[in-house]
Amino acid sequence: MSARVLVEHKTDSQDKPQHMGITEAFNLLIARLSDSSESGWSAWSPDEIADRLVALRDTPMLSEADKLDLRALLAPTGPVQEIAIANDWHDDYMKCAAALDRYAL
């Protein structure tokens, strides 16, 4: 699957949809995780997840194992969602997960 998969989302300041690309989704998650505290529900720390996301983002073509890793990190009630909920950025998680889920298929 191409890294050009896009997901539409609305911004607060505009009515027309904006598109989130794969790299933008990775970068937003990594940035949010860098400012996040740990969650008692996640077995992974924000730093551990961010490190893995950087490695996945920088991989030219994801293997099936990499795609499985990405899907597991982004799964509902998975480590990224638990940290997002605990740190009040669940909306950004949902936008990024939508873009990256399609990429990881």
C-alpha positions as CSV (number, residue, x, y, z in Angstrom):
1,M,0.0,0.0,0.0
2,S,1.2,3.4,-0.9
3,A,2.4,5.9,1.8
4,R,0.0,8.4,0.1
5,V,-3.1,7.0,1.8
6,L,-5.1,10.0,3.1
7,V,-7.8,10.4,5.7
8,E,-10.2,13.3,5.8
9,H,-10.8,15.2,9.0
10,K,-12.2,18.6,9.8
11,T,-10.3,21.4,11.5
12,D,-11.9,23.7,14.1
13,S,-11.1,26.7,12.0
14,Q,-12.4,25.5,8.6
15,D,-15.4,23.6,7.3
16,K,-13.6,22.0,4.4
17,P,-11.9,18.7,5.2
18,Q,-8.1,18.5,5.6
19,H,-6.1,15.4,4.7
20,M,-3.7,13.7,7.0
21,G,-0.9,11.8,5.3
22,I,1.0,8.8,6.7
23,T,4.1,10.8,7.7
24,E,2.0,13.5,9.3
25,A,0.2,10.9,11.3
26,F,3.4,9.3,12.5
27,N,4.9,12.7,13.4
28,L,1.8,13.8,15.3
29,L,1.7,10.6,17.4
30,I,5.4,10.8,18.1
31,A,5.1,14.5,19.2
32,R,2.0,13.8,21.4
33,L,3.8,10.8,23.0
34,S,6.8,12.9,23.8
35,D,4.6,15.2,25.9
36,S,2.7,12.4,27.5
37,S,2.9,10.7,30.9
38,E,2.5,6.9,31.4
39,S,-0.8,5.2,31.7
40,G,-1.5,2.5,34.2
41,W,-3.4,0.6,31.5
42,S,-0.5,0.5,29.0
43,A,2.3,-2.0,29.2
44,W,4.4,0.3,27.0
45,S,5.8,3.7,28.1
46,P,5.3,6.7,25.8
47,D,9.0,6.8,25.0
48,E,9.0,3.1,24.1
49,I,6.0,3.6,21.7
50,A,7.5,6.7,20.2
51,D,10.8,4.9,19.6
52,R,9.0,2.1,17.8
53,L,6.9,4.5,15.8
54,V,10.0,6.4,14.7
55,A,11.5,3.1,13.5
56,L,8.3,2.2,11.6
57,R,8.1,5.6,10.1
58,D,11.7,5.5,8.9
59,T,11.3,2.0,7.3
60,P,11.0,2.3,3.5
61,M,8.6,-0.7,3.2
62,L,6.9,-2.3,6.2
63,S,7.2,-6.1,6.5
64,E,4.1,-8.1,7.5
65,A,5.6,-8.2,11.1
66,D,6.0,-4.4,11.1
67,K,2.4,-4.0,9.9
68,L,1.2,-6.3,12.7
69,D,3.2,-4.3,15.2
70,L,1.7,-1.1,14.0
71,R,-1.8,-2.5,14.2
72,A,-1.2,-3.8,17.7
73,L,0.1,-0.4,18.9
74,L,-2.9,1.4,17.4
75,A,-5.6,-1.2,18.3
76,P,-8.6,-0.1,20.4
77,T,-7.6,-0.3,24.0
78,G,-4.0,-0.8,22.8
79,P,-1.0,1.1,24.2
80,V,-1.3,4.3,22.1
81,Q,-5.0,4.7,22.8
82,E,-4.6,4.1,26.5
83,I,-1.9,6.8,26.7
84,A,-3.9,9.2,24.5
85,I,-7.0,8.8,26.7
86,A,-4.9,9.4,29.9
87,N,-3.3,12.5,28.4
88,D,-6.4,14.1,26.8
89,W,-5.5,13.7,23.1
90,H,-7.8,11.0,22.0
91,D,-9.2,13.0,19.1
92,D,-5.7,13.2,17.6
93,Y,-5.2,9.5,18.2
94,M,-8.4,8.7,16.3
95,K,-7.3,10.8,13.3
96,C,-3.8,9.3,13.2
97,A,-5.0,5.7,13.8
98,A,-7.4,6.0,10.9
99,A,-4.6,7.1,8.5
100,L,-2.1,4.5,9.8
101,D,-4.6,1.6,10.0
102,R,-5.1,1.8,6.2
103,Y,-1.3,1.9,5.7
104,A,-0.8,-1.2,7.9
105,L,-3.2,-3.4,5.9
